[in-house]
Amino acid sequence: MPSFPLPVVWTVMATISSLDIFLNIVKCLFIFYAVYFVVASVCFGAFRLSKFDGRMPFDFNTWIDFTKCCTNYTKGQLANLTSMGSTYFISTWFFTIFIRGRVWDYALTVTLLHIVITCLVMLSFPLTWSWWVCLAISVLLMIAIGEMVCCCCELRAKNKVIPE
């Protein structure tokens, strides 16, 4: 049976220690929540909301109801939706810069930890189906974009032409 060489990212990530994985998760959580709070505060100002209590990244109670079909959304609902989507998109780029491999793994881990932290902050489990749909779409886009960027960077590094 022929053996195929593993991509560079896989061989590097296969030799990473448990401590490095833990530190990468902490780094990703810090990046995720730093981006989330910055984006949430920008959305707070852009939508001219009356109060910012710091729970905006965890608020699933005032979420968009997709059954209303793009009408009668409050500014808070639009700010929540915009901040979640923007956070996942922006965090993708930071994950690819600082982690450089297995973005899918860290994206899923950070999202699962975000769900747990959200339940702890809000003291209830999110039952709003539209919140789950937005979360799933956001994490899937994060995985797809992050993995494509990592593959492109890997191919670029592999095919780099060194002038003589």
C-alpha positions, 0 to 999 in steps of 0.5 A: 500500500502506498504511503502518502506524505502528510501535509506540513500542517498535519505533521506539525500539529501531530507533534504538538504537546497537550500543554500547547493545545491547552494554551492554543485553546486559551489563546483562541478563547481570548481572541474570540471574546476580545473580538466579540466585545469589540464588535458588540461595542461597535454594534452598540454604538452603530445601532444607538442602543440605550444600554450596554450591560456587557452580556450582549455576546451571551444574550440569546433572549433578545434574538431575531425571530425568523418567522417575522421574515425581516420585519419589526426587528429591534435594534438590539436584535439586529446588533446581536445578529451582526455582532455574532456573524462579524465576530465569527468572521473576524475571529477566523482570520485571527485563528489562521494567523495565530494557530495556523492549523486545525482551525476546525478543531479550535473553532468547534472547541471555542463554540462549545465553550461559548455555549457553556459560558452563555448558559452560565451567564444567562442562567438558562439553556438557549431554546431559541432555534434562530440563535442555534441556526445563526451559531451553526452557520457562523461556525461552519463558515468559520471552519470553511474559510479558516481551513481554505486559508490554511490550505492556501498558505500551506500550498503557497509555502510548499510551492515557493520558488527560491531564486538562485 
